[in-house]
Amino acid sequence: MTKIINLRQARKQRGRDAKRAAGDANAARFGEAKPLRQARNAEADRVARAHEAHRREDAPDDA
């Protein structure tokens, strides 16, 4: 037999869960210490520079 649920309560709970997930994501993004944030940004910059350094130059047109 199926469980009877109150649709209004289910809708409100789904909204609460979504807000909680968004809050957890923001806490993870903005709640880290400055040295950790700087290290993460420095690593991202290093990876971007390494990727850009391997870019091939366009060959000049001999036409």
C-alpha positions, 0 to 999 in steps of 0.5 A: 500500500502507498504512503499518503503524503501532504502535497503542501508539506512535500512542496515546502520541504523540497524548497527547504532542501533546495535552500539548504543545498544552496547555502551549503554550496555558498558556505563551501565557496565563500567560507574558506580561509584567505590563504586557502582561497589564494592557493586555489586561485594561484593553482587555477592561474598556473593551470591556465598559463600552462594550457595557454603555453601549449597553444599552437600558433597559426601558420602564416598564409602563403597565398 
